[in-house]
Amino acid sequence: MASTHQPAGYHAWVPMEPEYVKQRIRDIPDWPSPGIVFRDITPLLNDIDGFRATVDAISEHFHGSHIDRVLGVEARGFIFAAPVAYRFGAGFVPVRKAGKLPWKIEQEEYALEYGTDLLEVHTDAIQPGEHVLIVDDVLATGGTAAATARLVERLGGRLRGFAFVVEIGFLQGRKQLAGSDVLALATYD
């Protein structure tokens, strides 16, 4: 049972507007290649009120949902998933790229623009019937998020939804997550 005691420095949740997030995201043109605008979240992370508001907004959106595990997708998803797990009194589960986990793993392949990659999770990270929230920094094409959802399903977990700080809307990644509760705090079209 979750404690009702709030940690030191806790502030009650205040609704967050997408512009609030966007003001704390740095655009880096032509990175990693010409024509790409990289959305840099490090200014948001460095702003204690912005970081706190981000964690609180994700937690509040899923408030009332029973969450047993919060999965953070490597690597920036870890940054947001861990404090969200803490807020829910849930376990944190890292979803890693291939070859990073030291024990028995379950793998899922997903498509990249040119080729494929693998995601891995420990086989004992989710027990059958546990309720799971998947958290990552960016929803782009949706391939990574959909692959993570397949891992949850394979391990017997019950997906409660997805949370992202930023969504790149024109890439239509949300279509791969159809039927799920998908939260994106700010969308770029």
HELIX and SHEET records of a PDB file:
HELIX    1   1 PRO A   18  LYS A   22  1                                   5    
HELIX    2   2 THR A   42  ASN A   46  1                                   5    
HELIX    3   3 ILE A   48  HIS A   61  1                                  14    
HELIX    4   4 ARG A   76  PHE A   88  1                                  13    
HELIX    5   5 GLY A  143  ARG A  154  1                                  12    
HELIX    6   6 GLY A  169  LEU A  171  5                                   3    
HELIX    7   7 GLY A  173  LEU A  177  5                                   5    
SHEET    1   A 2 ARG A  26  PRO A  29  0                                        
SHEET    2   A 2 VAL A  37  ASP A  40 -1                                        
SHEET    1   B 7 ILE A 105  LEU A 112  0                                        
SHEET    2   B 7 GLY A 115  HIS A 122 -1                                        
SHEET    3   B 7 GLY A  91  LYS A  97 -1                                        
SHEET    4   B 7 ARG A  69  VAL A  73  1                                        
SHEET    5   B 7 HIS A 131  LEU A 139  1                                        
SHEET    6   B 7 ARG A 158  ILE A 168  1                                        
SHEET    7   B 7 VAL A 182  TYR A 188  1                                        
END                                                                             
